[in-house]
Amino acid sequence: MPTLFGRRVLLRPLVVTDFTAWREVRRRNAEWLVKWEPQRLPSHPDPVEDKQAFSVRCSARQRERQSGSAYGFGVFVGGMFAGEMNISSIQRGPFQSAYVGYWIDEKQAGFGYTPEAFVVAARYAFEELGLHRLQASVIPRNKASRRVMEKLEMRNEGTALRYLEINGIWEDHVRYAITSEEWLIRKADLEADWIT
C-alpha cells in the first residue's frame, strides 16, 4: 500500500478506519462538491452515510491497485484527512496513460495543497508506474480546479464538448495534460516549487 510524501501533504490509500473523518469532510463539503461530481446512482448506497458502502469503496480501490488499473489516495494535511487525489483509468499497451481527478476540503482550498498533491501523484505515476501521459479534465466554470492546473502550468489541450456526465448534465471539460518527456524537463522546478 503506497504512502507518498510531499512537503506538507501525505497521500495514502483510504482504509475503513478513515470513514469518520472522510464522512465529516464530505458532509461539510456537500454543496462545494456536488456540482463537480457524477450523480450517485439512486439504487447504490451512499458511502458518505453508510460505513459498509465506504468499506466496499475501499475494497474496490484496493482491487484496482492490485490490478494496476487505478491508484486512489486520501490527501492528509497535518495528519488530518483533507481530500482525494486519484490516478484512474490506467491504460497500458501503446497508450500508457491515466486520468487524474482530485478534490479538496473547501476550508483547505487556496493553500496550494492540491497542486502539491498533484505533483506528488505525478512523480509516482511517471517514476514508479512508468506511465507516459497524465490527463486532468476540468469543467470550464470550475475556477478553483482550473487554478490548480494553471499554477502547475499544465498544457491546455482544448475543450471537449459534453465530455462527462456531471451532476446529471453532460458537461464540457477543458483537458490538461503532461507527458513523461515534459515531466523530465520540468521535474526539478515542479519539485522545488511544490514538494522539496
Residue pairs with C-beta under 8 A, 6 or more apart in sequence:
1 12
1 13
1 65
2 12
2 13
2 65
2 71
2 124
2 128
3 10
3 11
3 12
4 10
4 11
4 12
4 73
4 120
4 121
4 123
4 124
5 11
5 120
5 195
6 116
6 117
6 119
6 120
6 194
6 195
7 116
7 194
7 195
7 196
8 77
8 78
8 113
8 116
9 75
9 76
9 77
9 82
9 113
9 116
9 117
9 120
10 75
10 76
10 79
11 73
11 74
11 75
11 76
11 85
11 117
11 120
11 121
12 73
12 74
12 76
13 58
13 61
13 62
13 65
13 71
13 72
13 73
13 74
14 22
14 57
14 58
14 61
14 72
14 73
14 74
14 84
15 58
16 51
16 54
16 55
16 58
18 58
18 74
18 81
19 51
19 54
19 55
21 80
21 81
22 48
22 54
22 74
22 81
23 48
23 49
23 54
25 81
25 82
25 83
25 105
26 33
26 48
27 48
28 105
28 106
29 103
29 105
29 106
30 48
32 106
33 103
34 167
35 166
35 167
36 103
36 139
36 142
36 145
36 166
36 167
37 103
37 166
37 167
38 164
38 165
38 166
38 167
39 165
39 167
39 168
40 46
44 53
45 52
45 53
46 53
47 53
47 54
47 56
47 57
48 54
61 70
61 72
64 70
64 71
64 72
64 88
65 71
65 72
68 90
68 92
68 129
69 88
69 89
69 90
70 86
70 87
70 88
70 89
70 90
70 98
71 86
71 87
71 88
71 90
71 121
71 124
71 125
71 129
72 84
72 86
72 87
72 88
73 84
73 85
73 86
73 117
73 121
74 81
74 83
74 84
75 81
75 82
75 83
75 84
75 85
75 102
75 104
75 113
75 114
75 117
76 82
77 108
77 113
82 104
82 105
82 108
82 113
83 102
83 103
83 104
83 105
83 108
83 113
83 114
83 117
84 101
84 102
84 103
85 100
85 101
85 102
85 114
85 117
85 118
85 120
85 121
86 100
86 101
86 102
87 98
87 99
87 100
87 121
87 124
87 125
87 129
87 134
88 98
88 99
88 100
88 101
89 98
89 99
90 97
90 98
90 129
90 131
91 97
91 98
95 132
95 133
96 130
96 131
96 132
96 133
97 131
97 132
97 133
97 134
97 135
98 125
98 129
98 131
98 133
98 134
98 135
99 134
99 135
99 136
99 137
100 118
100 121
100 122
100 125
100 134
100 135
100 136
101 136
102 114
102 117
102 118
102 136
102 145
102 148
104 113
104 114
109 144
110 144
112 151
112 194
114 148
115 148
115 151
115 152
115 194
116 194
116 195
118 136
118 148
118 152
119 152
119 190
119 191
119 193
119 194
119 195
120 194
120 195
122 134
122 178
122 183
122 190
123 183
123 187
123 191
123 195
125 131
125 134
126 134
126 180
126 183
131 180
132 179
132 180
133 177
133 178
133 179
133 180
134 177
134 178
134 179
135 157
135 175
135 176
135 177
136 149
136 154
136 175
136 176
136 177
137 160
137 163
137 164
137 173
137 174
137 175
137 176
138 145
138 146
138 149
138 173
138 174
138 176
139 145
139 166
139 171
139 172
139 173
139 174
140 146
140 159
140 172
140 173
140 174
146 174
149 156
149 174
149 176
152 190
152 194
153 186
154 176
154 177
154 178
155 176
155 177
155 178
155 182
156 174
156 175
156 176
157 175
157 176
157 177
158 174
158 175
159 172
159 173
159 174
159 175
160 172
160 173
160 175
161 172
162 170
162 171
162 172
163 170
163 171
163 172
163 173
163 175
164 170
164 171
164 173
165 171
178 186
183 190
